Amino acid sequence: MSKWEMVKLGDVCDINMGQSPGSESYNEENDGIPFYQGNADFGQIHPNVRYYCNKPTKIANKDDVLLSVRAPIGALNIATEKCCIGRGLCAITQKENTSHYKYLYYILKFKNSELNARGTGSTFKAINKTNLLSIKIPLPPLDIQKHIANTLDKTQEIINGHKKQLEELDHLIKATFYDMFGDPVTNEKGWNECKLGDVCTIVRGGSPRPIQKFLGGTIPWIKIGDATKGDDLYLTSTKEHIIEEGVKKSRFIKSESMIFANCGVSLGFARIITFDGCIHDGWLAFDITSNDLNNIFLLKQINEKTEYFRRTAPSGTQPNLNTTIMKNTSIIVPPVYLQNKFTQIVNNIEQQKSLVKQSITESETLFNSLMSKYFD
């Protein structure tokens, strides 16, 4: 039980549900006030301005908490100035001498699961004003609300600082690649080139269908989602596994192979796997057959050519790079001693990234502990 009085959200703030203005009234030309349609406009704490509106329908003011009320429910930002809000958002305004906007921001962040549980709808879930107004929150005195918000702000700043360090280390790897090898698309440094098919075997994955029939075994089943978070060099585990029968309908690849997402929005996404497993038909697998090529160097070169791949992929319902296209793709092949030197630099930077990631985990654990302490 909370040590503070429990009140309804509607007792301590006003809620203004968004409504989209006419399409003719918003623009990208800085004509009017910022217009936010939904969580796609949201940044870390404050929203990013993509559109402006000269005939707003619903208004939010500076320091209003902006809450996404659908698709998905619960994303949060804080308005930095007067703005127009579309139907995907609501504006939550603190009541003077009763609540503090940053406290409301964090309590709603803590209550994300409850917000989603209160959503209704068949096509997609949304939460209405009545449900929002009735949410119960603990209400300490205003000075304690400000202290709580300040403490959580400082903890979040530490987390953001560590994440910024990660970004800088990633930029360092990229800068090092270009310093040593130049642009791999234009080959400005005049390195030897070859076709990928001359130095790698390239095969496409396969998907046993329906996949549910083949899940539950011991063979790692590698999906795009397994590689979208964490380490950006290696893939070390999968969430799902398939049975032996599924292997016959898929593509089994060995540890140290490089996998490459060859279609759709994930096109160009690559990792080196550290285990034997099966890939579905959205992956290609590369197995280096030449002593003149280093797998870390190849991975980073592929990373740097992602935009090129997207531009040159055959058009259709979605971009797709098949094995024939990739086998005929030219890559640069600098002397292997330089590739190895680059790999050592990458490994050293990755060690630093591991320490920063550990700090992020510890800081996020502290943040969540403080949220529970204050709001549970």
C-alpha positions as a Markdown table, in Angstrom:
| # | Residue | x | y | z |
|---|---|---|---|---|
| 1 | Met | 0.0 | 0.0 | 0.0 |
| 2 | Ser | 1.3 | 3.5 | -0.9 |
| 3 | Lys | 2.4 | 5.7 | 2.0 |
| 4 | Trp | 0.7 | 8.6 | 0.2 |
| 5 | Glu | -2.9 | 9.3 | -0.5 |
| 6 | Met | -4.2 | 7.5 | -3.7 |
| 7 | Val | -6.2 | 9.8 | -6.0 |
| 8 | Lys | -7.6 | 9.7 | -9.4 |
| 9 | Leu | -5.5 | 11.1 | -12.2 |
| 10 | Gly | -8.5 | 13.4 | -13.1 |
| 11 | Asp | -8.3 | 15.0 | -9.6 |
| 12 | Val | -4.8 | 16.4 | -10.1 |
| 13 | Cys | -4.6 | 17.2 | -13.8 |
| 14 | Asp | -6.7 | 18.2 | -16.9 |
| 15 | Ile | -6.7 | 15.9 | -19.9 |
| 16 | Asn | -7.2 | 17.3 | -23.4 |
| 17 | Met | -7.7 | 14.6 | -26.1 |
| 18 | Gly | -6.1 | 15.3 | -29.4 |
| 19 | Gln | -8.0 | 15.9 | -32.7 |
| 20 | Ser | -6.3 | 16.0 | -36.1 |
| 21 | Pro | -6.7 | 19.3 | -38.1 |
| 22 | Gly | -7.5 | 19.4 | -41.7 |
| 23 | Ser | -4.7 | 18.0 | -44.0 |
| 24 | Glu | -4.5 | 21.4 | -45.7 |
| 25 | Ser | -3.6 | 23.1 | -42.5 |
| 26 | Tyr | -0.3 | 21.4 | -41.7 |
| 27 | Asn | 3.0 | 21.6 | -43.5 |
| 28 | Glu | 6.8 | 21.3 | -43.3 |
| 29 | Glu | 7.4 | 25.0 | -43.9 |
| 30 | Asn | 7.4 | 26.3 | -40.3 |
| 31 | Asp | 4.0 | 27.9 | -41.0 |
| 32 | Gly | 2.1 | 27.8 | -37.6 |
| 33 | Ile | 2.8 | 25.9 | -34.4 |
| 34 | Pro | 4.4 | 22.4 | -34.1 |
| 35 | Phe | 2.0 | 19.6 | -34.9 |
| 36 | Tyr | 2.4 | 16.2 | -33.3 |
| 37 | Gln | 0.4 | 13.3 | -34.7 |
| 38 | Gly | 1.5 | 10.5 | -32.4 |
| 39 | Asn | 4.4 | 8.6 | -30.9 |
| 40 | Ala | 6.3 | 8.6 | -34.3 |
| 41 | Asp | 7.1 | 12.3 | -33.5 |
| 42 | Phe | 8.5 | 11.5 | -30.1 |
| 43 | Gly | 12.1 | 11.9 | -29.1 |
| 44 | Gln | 13.9 | 10.9 | -25.8 |
| 45 | Ile | 12.0 | 13.3 | -23.5 |
| 46 | His | 10.7 | 16.0 | -25.9 |
| 47 | Pro | 9.1 | 15.6 | -29.3 |
| 48 | Asn | 10.7 | 16.1 | -32.7 |
| 49 | Val | 9.1 | 18.7 | -34.9 |
| 50 | Arg | 8.2 | 17.2 | -38.3 |
| 51 | Tyr | 5.1 | 19.3 | -39.2 |
| 52 | Tyr | 3.6 | 22.7 | -38.4 |
| 53 | Cys | -0.1 | 23.6 | -38.3 |
| 54 | Asn | -1.6 | 27.0 | -39.0 |
| 55 | Lys | -5.2 | 26.0 | -38.1 |
| 56 | Pro | -4.9 | 23.9 | -35.0 |
| 57 | Thr | -7.9 | 22.1 | -33.5 |
| 58 | Lys | -6.6 | 20.9 | -30.2 |
| 59 | Ile | -3.8 | 22.6 | -28.3 |
| 60 | Ala | -1.2 | 21.5 | -25.8 |
| 61 | Asn | 1.0 | 24.0 | -23.9 |
| 62 | Lys | 4.6 | 24.1 | -22.7 |
| 63 | Asp | 5.2 | 21.4 | -20.0 |
| 64 | Asp | 2.1 | 19.4 | -20.8 |
| 65 | Val | 2.7 | 15.7 | -20.7 |
| 66 | Leu | 1.9 | 14.2 | -24.2 |
| 67 | Leu | 0.6 | 10.7 | -24.0 |
| 68 | Ser | 0.1 | 8.4 | -26.9 |
| 69 | Val | -3.4 | 7.0 | -26.6 |
| 70 | Arg | -3.2 | 4.4 | -29.4 |
| 71 | Ala | -0.8 | 2.4 | -31.5 |
| 72 | Pro | 1.0 | 2.0 | -29.1 |
| 73 | Ile | -0.7 | 3.2 | -25.9 |
| 74 | Gly | 1.7 | 4.7 | -23.3 |
| 75 | Ala | 4.5 | 6.4 | -25.2 |
| 76 | Leu | 5.3 | 9.7 | -23.4 |
| 77 | Asn | 6.9 | 13.1 | -24.2 |
| 78 | Ile | 6.8 | 16.6 | -22.7 |
| 79 | Ala | 5.8 | 19.6 | -24.8 |
| 80 | Thr | 8.5 | 22.3 | -25.0 |
| 81 | Glu | 6.1 | 24.9 | -26.4 |
| 82 | Lys | 2.5 | 25.5 | -27.5 |
| 83 | Cys | 1.6 | 22.9 | -30.1 |
| 84 | Cys | -1.2 | 21.2 | -31.9 |
| 85 | Ile | -2.0 | 17.5 | -31.1 |
| 86 | Gly | -3.6 | 14.9 | -33.3 |
| 87 | Arg | -6.0 | 12.2 | -32.3 |
| 88 | Gly | -3.2 | 9.8 | -31.4 |
| 89 | Leu | -2.3 | 11.9 | -28.5 |
| 90 | Cys | -3.7 | 13.6 | -25.4 |
| 91 | Ala | -2.2 | 16.5 | -23.4 |
| 92 | Ile | -2.1 | 16.2 | -19.6 |
| 93 | Thr | -1.9 | 19.5 | -17.8 |
| 94 | Gln | -0.8 | 19.7 | -14.1 |
| 95 | Lys | -3.2 | 21.5 | -11.7 |
| 96 | Glu | -1.5 | 24.4 | -9.9 |
| 97 | Asn | -0.3 | 23.6 | -6.4 |
| 98 | Thr | -1.6 | 20.0 | -6.8 |
| 99 | Ser | 0.7 | 18.1 | -9.2 |
| 100 | His | 4.0 | 18.5 | -10.9 |
| 101 | Tyr | 4.3 | 17.8 | -14.7 |
| 102 | Lys | 7.5 | 15.7 | -14.4 |
| 103 | Tyr | 6.0 | 13.7 | -11.6 |
| 104 | Leu | 3.0 | 12.9 | -13.8 |
| 105 | Tyr | 5.3 | 12.0 | -16.6 |
| 106 | Tyr | 7.2 | 9.4 | -14.5 |
| 107 | Ile | 4.1 | 8.0 | -12.8 |
| 108 | Leu | 2.5 | 7.4 | -16.2 |
| 109 | Lys | 5.7 | 5.8 | -17.4 |
| 110 | Phe | 5.5 | 3.5 | -14.4 |
| 111 | Lys | 1.9 | 2.7 | -15.2 |
| 112 | Asn | 2.5 | 1.7 | -18.9 |
| 113 | Ser | 1.2 | -1.8 | -18.4 |
| 114 | Glu | -2.0 | -0.6 | -16.7 |
| 115 | Leu | -2.6 | 2.0 | -19.5 |
| 116 | Asn | -2.3 | -0.8 | -22.1 |
| 117 | Ala | -4.6 | -3.1 | -20.1 |
| 118 | Arg | -7.3 | -0.4 | -20.1 |
| 119 | Gly | -7.1 | 0.0 | -23.9 |
| 120 | Thr | -10.1 | -1.2 | -25.9 |
| 121 | Gly | -10.7 | -1.9 | -29.6 |
| 122 | Ser | -10.6 | -4.7 | -32.2 |
| 123 | Thr | -8.4 | -3.3 | -35.0 |
| 124 | Phe | -6.0 | -1.6 | -32.6 |
| 125 | Lys | -6.3 | -0.7 | -28.9 |
| 126 | Ala | -6.9 | 2.8 | -27.7 |
| 127 | Ile | -7.5 | 4.3 | -24.3 |
| 128 | Asn | -10.2 | 6.9 | -23.8 |
| 129 | Lys | -10.5 | 9.9 | -21.6 |
| 130 | Thr | -12.8 | 8.3 | -19.0 |
| 131 | Asn | -10.3 | 5.5 | -18.5 |
| 132 | Leu | -7.4 | 7.9 | -18.1 |
| 133 | Leu | -9.2 | 10.1 | -15.6 |
| 134 | Ser | -10.0 | 7.1 | -13.4 |
| 135 | Ile | -6.4 | 5.8 | -13.1 |
| 136 | Lys | -5.3 | 5.8 | -9.4 |
| 137 | Ile | -1.9 | 7.4 | -8.5 |
| 138 | Pro | -0.1 | 8.1 | -5.2 |
| 139 | Leu | 0.0 | 11.8 | -4.5 |
| 140 | Pro | 2.8 | 13.0 | -2.2 |
| 141 | Pro | 3.1 | 16.7 | -1.3 |
| 142 | Leu | 4.2 | 18.9 | -4.2 |
| 143 | Asp | 7.7 | 19.4 | -2.9 |
| 144 | Ile | 8.2 | 15.6 | -2.6 |
| 145 | Gln | 6.8 | 15.2 | -6.2 |
| 146 | Lys | 9.5 | 17.6 | -7.4 |
| 147 | His | 12.2 | 15.8 | -5.4 |
| 148 | Ile | 11.1 | 12.5 | -6.9 |
| 149 | Ala | 11.1 | 13.9 | -10.4 |
| 150 | Asn | 14.5 | 15.5 | -9.9 |
| 151 | Thr | 16.0 | 12.2 | -8.7 |
| 152 | Leu | 14.6 | 10.2 | -11.6 |
| 153 | Asp | 15.7 | 13.0 | -14.0 |
| 154 | Lys | 19.3 | 12.6 | -12.8 |
| 155 | Thr | 19.2 | 8.9 | -13.0 |
| 156 | Gln | 17.8 | 9.1 | -16.6 |
| 157 | Glu | 20.5 | 11.6 | -17.5 |
| 158 | Ile | 23.1 | 9.0 | -16.4 |
| 159 | Ile | 21.5 | 6.4 | -18.6 |
| 160 | Asn | 21.3 | 8.8 | -21.5 |
| 161 | Gly | 25.0 | 9.7 | -21.0 |
| 162 | His | 26.0 | 6.1 | -21.2 |
| 163 | Lys | 23.9 | 5.6 | -24.3 |
| 164 | Lys | 25.6 | 8.6 | -25.8 |
| 165 | Gln | 29.0 | 6.9 | -25.1 |
| 166 | Leu | 27.8 | 3.9 | -27.0 |
| 167 | Glu | 26.8 | 6.0 | -30.0 |
| 168 | Glu | 30.2 | 7.7 | -29.9 |
| 169 | Leu | 32.0 | 4.4 | -29.8 |
| 170 | Asp | 30.0 | 3.2 | -32.8 |
| 171 | His | 30.9 | 6.4 | -34.6 |
| 172 | Leu | 34.5 | 5.7 | -33.8 |
| 173 | Ile | 34.4 | 2.3 | -35.5 |
| 174 | Lys | 32.7 | 3.9 | -38.6 |
| 175 | Ala | 35.3 | 6.7 | -38.7 |
| 176 | Thr | 38.2 | 4.2 | -38.3 |
| 177 | Phe | 36.8 | 2.1 | -41.2 |
| 178 | Tyr | 36.6 | 5.2 | -43.5 |
| 179 | Asp | 40.0 | 6.4 | -42.4 |
| 180 | Met | 41.7 | 3.1 | -43.1 |
| 181 | Phe | 39.7 | 2.0 | -46.2 |
| 182 | Gly | 37.7 | 4.9 | -47.6 |
| 183 | Asp | 34.2 | 4.5 | -49.0 |
| 184 | Pro | 33.7 | 0.9 | -50.0 |
| 185 | Val | 31.2 | 1.8 | -52.7 |
| 186 | Thr | 33.4 | 4.2 | -54.6 |
| 187 | Asn | 36.7 | 2.6 | -53.6 |
| 188 | Glu | 38.4 | 5.9 | -53.5 |
| 189 | Lys | 41.7 | 4.4 | -52.3 |
| 190 | Gly | 41.9 | 2.0 | -55.2 |
| 191 | Trp | 42.0 | -1.3 | -53.3 |
| 192 | Asn | 41.8 | -4.6 | -55.2 |
| 193 | Glu | 38.2 | -5.7 | -55.8 |
| 194 | Cys | 36.5 | -9.0 | -56.3 |
| 195 | Lys | 33.0 | -10.4 | -56.4 |
| 196 | Leu | 31.5 | -11.7 | -53.2 |
| 197 | Gly | 30.8 | -15.1 | -54.8 |
| 198 | Asp | 34.5 | -15.5 | -55.5 |
| 199 | Val | 35.5 | -15.4 | -51.8 |
| 200 | Cys | 32.3 | -16.7 | -50.1 |
| 201 | Thr | 29.7 | -19.3 | -50.5 |
| 202 | Ile | 26.3 | -17.6 | -50.3 |
| 203 | Val | 23.1 | -19.5 | -49.6 |
| 204 | Arg | 19.5 | -18.5 | -48.8 |
| 205 | Gly | 17.6 | -19.6 | -45.8 |
| 206 | Gly | 14.4 | -21.6 | -45.8 |
| 207 | Ser | 11.3 | -21.5 | -43.7 |
| 208 | Pro | 9.4 | -24.7 | -42.6 |
| 209 | Arg | 5.7 | -23.9 | -42.8 |
| 210 | Pro | 3.6 | -23.6 | -40.7 |
| 211 | Ile | 6.5 | -22.7 | -38.4 |
| 212 | Gln | 4.4 | -23.5 | -35.3 |
| 213 | Lys | 4.4 | -27.2 | -36.3 |
| 214 | Phe | 8.2 | -27.3 | -36.0 |
| 215 | Leu | 8.9 | -25.2 | -32.9 |
| 216 | Gly | 9.9 | -26.6 | -29.5 |
| 217 | Gly | 13.1 | -28.6 | -30.4 |
| 218 | Thr | 16.8 | -27.9 | -29.7 |
| 219 | Ile | 18.0 | -26.4 | -33.0 |
| 220 | Pro | 18.4 | -22.6 | -32.8 |
| 221 | Trp | 15.8 | -20.9 | -35.1 |
| 222 | Ile | 17.3 | -17.5 | -36.1 |
| 223 | Lys | 14.9 | -14.6 | -36.7 |
| 224 | Ile | 15.5 | -11.0 | -37.5 |
| 225 | Gly | 14.2 | -10.1 | -34.1 |
| 226 | Asp | 17.0 | -12.1 | -32.4 |
| 227 | Ala | 19.6 | -9.7 | -33.9 |
| 228 | Thr | 18.0 | -6.3 | -33.5 |
| 229 | Lys | 19.2 | -5.6 | -30.0 |
| 230 | Gly | 22.5 | -5.8 | -28.1 |
| 231 | Asp | 25.7 | -6.9 | -29.8 |
| 232 | Asp | 26.1 | -5.4 | -33.3 |
| 233 | Leu | 28.8 | -7.9 | -34.3 |
| 234 | Tyr | 27.7 | -11.3 | -33.1 |
| 235 | Leu | 24.5 | -13.2 | -32.6 |
| 236 | Thr | 24.9 | -15.5 | -29.6 |
| 237 | Ser | 21.4 | -16.9 | -28.9 |
| 238 | Thr | 17.9 | -17.2 | -30.3 |
| 239 | Lys | 14.5 | -17.1 | -28.5 |
| 240 | Glu | 13.1 | -20.0 | -30.4 |
| 241 | His | 14.3 | -23.5 | -31.5 |
| 242 | Ile | 13.0 | -26.0 | -34.0 |
| 243 | Ile | 12.8 | -29.8 | -34.1 |
| 244 | Glu | 15.0 | -32.0 | -36.3 |
| 245 | Glu | 12.2 | -32.4 | -38.9 |
| 246 | Gly | 12.2 | -28.6 | -39.4 |
| 247 | Val | 15.9 | -28.6 | -40.3 |
| 248 | Lys | 15.1 | -30.5 | -43.5 |
| 249 | Lys | 12.9 | -27.7 | -44.6 |
| 250 | Ser | 15.2 | -24.9 | -43.6 |
| 251 | Arg | 18.9 | -24.0 | -44.0 |
| 252 | Phe | 21.3 | -25.2 | -41.4 |
| 253 | Ile | 24.5 | -23.1 | -41.1 |
| 254 | Lys | 27.6 | -23.4 | -39.0 |
| 255 | Ser | 29.1 | -21.1 | -36.3 |
| 256 | Glu | 31.2 | -18.2 | -37.6 |
| 257 | Ser | 28.9 | -17.7 | -40.7 |
| 258 | Met | 27.8 | -14.2 | -41.4 |
| 259 | Ile | 24.0 | -13.8 | -41.9 |
| 260 | Phe | 22.5 | -11.0 | -43.9 |
| 261 | Ala | 18.9 | -9.8 | -44.1 |
| 262 | Asn | 18.2 | -9.7 | -47.8 |
| 263 | Cys | 14.7 | -8.1 | -48.0 |
| 264 | Gly | 12.2 | -5.6 | -46.6 |
| 265 | Val | 12.9 | -3.0 | -44.0 |
| 266 | Ser | 15.7 | -5.0 | -42.5 |
| 267 | Leu | 17.6 | -5.3 | -45.7 |
| 268 | Gly | 21.4 | -5.0 | -45.1 |
| 269 | Phe | 21.2 | -6.1 | -41.5 |
| 270 | Ala | 24.2 | -8.4 | -40.7 |
| 271 | Arg | 25.6 | -10.5 | -37.8 |
| 272 | Ile | 28.2 | -13.2 | -37.3 |
| 273 | Ile | 26.6 | -16.2 | -35.5 |
| 274 | Thr | 28.5 | -18.0 | -32.7 |
| 275 | Phe | 26.5 | -21.3 | -32.9 |
| 276 | Asp | 25.1 | -23.7 | -35.4 |
| 277 | Gly | 21.5 | -23.0 | -36.3 |
| 278 | Cys | 18.8 | -22.6 | -39.0 |
| 279 | Ile | 17.9 | -19.4 | -40.9 |
| 280 | His | 14.6 | -18.6 | -42.5 |
| 281 | Asp | 14.1 | -17.3 | -46.1 |
| 282 | Gly | 14.7 | -13.7 | -45.1 |
| 283 | Trp | 18.4 | -14.4 | -44.5 |
| 284 | Leu | 21.3 | -15.1 | -46.7 |
| 285 | Ala | 24.4 | -16.8 | -45.1 |
| 286 | Phe | 28.0 | -16.0 | -46.1 |
| 287 | Asp | 30.8 | -18.5 | -45.4 |
| 288 | Ile | 34.2 | -17.1 | -46.3 |
| 289 | Thr | 36.3 | -19.4 | -48.5 |
| 290 | Ser | 39.4 | -17.1 | -49.0 |
| 291 | Asn | 42.3 | -16.4 | -46.7 |
| 292 | Asp | 42.3 | -12.8 | -48.2 |
| 293 | Leu | 39.2 | -11.8 | -46.3 |
| 294 | Asn | 38.5 | -11.3 | -42.6 |
| 295 | Asn | 34.9 | -11.8 | -41.4 |
| 296 | Ile | 34.8 | -8.7 | -39.1 |
| 297 | Phe | 36.1 | -6.6 | -42.0 |
| 298 | Leu | 33.5 | -8.1 | -44.3 |
| 299 | Leu | 30.7 | -7.5 | -41.8 |
| 300 | Lys | 31.7 | -3.8 | -41.4 |
| 301 | Gln | 32.1 | -3.3 | -45.1 |
| 302 | Ile | 28.6 | -4.8 | -45.6 |
| 303 | Asn | 27.3 | -2.4 | -42.9 |
| 304 | Glu | 28.8 | 0.6 | -44.8 |
| 305 | Lys | 27.2 | -0.5 | -48.0 |
| 306 | Thr | 23.7 | -0.8 | -46.6 |
| 307 | Glu | 22.4 | 2.4 | -48.2 |
| 308 | Tyr | 23.9 | 1.3 | -51.5 |
| 309 | Phe | 22.1 | -2.1 | -51.3 |
| 310 | Arg | 18.8 | -0.3 | -50.6 |
| 311 | Arg | 19.2 | 2.0 | -53.6 |
| 312 | Thr | 20.2 | -0.8 | -56.0 |
| 313 | Ala | 17.8 | -3.6 | -54.8 |
| 314 | Pro | 15.3 | -4.6 | -57.4 |
| 315 | Ser | 12.0 | -2.8 | -56.9 |
| 316 | Gly | 8.8 | -4.6 | -56.1 |
| 317 | Thr | 6.5 | -4.9 | -53.1 |
| 318 | Gln | 9.7 | -4.7 | -51.0 |
| 319 | Pro | 13.4 | -4.5 | -51.9 |
| 320 | Asn | 15.1 | -7.9 | -52.3 |
| 321 | Leu | 18.6 | -9.1 | -52.9 |
| 322 | Asn | 18.9 | -12.7 | -54.0 |
| 323 | Thr | 21.9 | -14.9 | -54.0 |
| 324 | Thr | 22.8 | -14.2 | -57.6 |
| 325 | Ile | 22.8 | -10.4 | -57.0 |
| 326 | Met | 25.0 | -10.8 | -53.9 |
| 327 | Lys | 27.4 | -13.2 | -55.5 |
| 328 | Asn | 28.0 | -10.6 | -58.3 |
| 329 | Thr | 28.4 | -7.7 | -55.8 |
| 330 | Ser | 31.8 | -6.2 | -55.8 |
| 331 | Ile | 33.7 | -5.7 | -52.6 |
| 332 | Ile | 37.1 | -4.1 | -51.8 |
| 333 | Val | 39.8 | -6.4 | -50.6 |
| 334 | Pro | 42.7 | -4.5 | -48.9 |
| 335 | Pro | 45.7 | -6.4 | -47.7 |
| 336 | Val | 44.7 | -8.9 | -45.0 |
| 337 | Tyr | 47.2 | -7.4 | -42.4 |
| 338 | Leu | 45.2 | -4.1 | -42.6 |
| 339 | Gln | 41.9 | -6.0 | -42.2 |
| 340 | Asn | 43.4 | -7.8 | -39.1 |
| 341 | Lys | 44.6 | -4.5 | -37.7 |
| 342 | Phe | 41.1 | -3.0 | -38.2 |
| 343 | Thr | 39.6 | -6.1 | -36.5 |
| 344 | Gln | 41.8 | -5.6 | -33.5 |
| 345 | Ile | 40.7 | -2.0 | -33.2 |
| 346 | Val | 37.1 | -3.1 | -33.4 |
| 347 | Asn | 37.6 | -5.7 | -30.8 |
| 348 | Asn | 39.1 | -3.2 | -28.4 |
| 349 | Ile | 36.3 | -0.8 | -29.0 |
| 350 | Glu | 33.8 | -3.6 | -28.4 |
| 351 | Gln | 35.4 | -4.3 | -25.1 |
| 352 | Gln | 34.8 | -0.7 | -24.1 |
| 353 | Lys | 31.2 | -0.9 | -25.3 |
| 354 | Ser | 30.6 | -4.0 | -23.1 |
| 355 | Leu | 31.7 | -2.0 | -20.1 |
| 356 | Val | 29.3 | 0.9 | -21.1 |
| 357 | Lys | 26.5 | -1.6 | -21.6 |
| 358 | Gln | 27.0 | -3.0 | -18.2 |
| 359 | Ser | 26.8 | 0.5 | -16.8 |
| 360 | Ile | 23.6 | 1.1 | -18.6 |
| 361 | Thr | 22.1 | -2.2 | -17.2 |
| 362 | Glu | 23.1 | -1.2 | -13.7 |
| 363 | Ser | 21.7 | 2.4 | -14.1 |
| 364 | Glu | 18.4 | 1.1 | -15.5 |
| 365 | Thr | 18.2 | -1.4 | -12.6 |
| 366 | Leu | 18.6 | 1.6 | -10.2 |
| 367 | Phe | 16.0 | 3.6 | -12.2 |
| 368 | Asn | 13.4 | 0.8 | -12.1 |
| 369 | Ser | 14.1 | 0.3 | -8.4 |
| 370 | Leu | 13.5 | 4.0 | -7.6 |
| 371 | Met | 10.3 | 3.9 | -9.7 |
| 372 | Ser | 9.1 | 0.9 | -7.6 |
| 373 | Lys | 10.1 | 2.6 | -4.4 |
| 374 | Tyr | 8.2 | 5.8 | -5.2 |
| 375 | Phe | 5.2 | 4.5 | -7.0 |
| 376 | Asp | 4.4 | 0.9 | -5.9 |
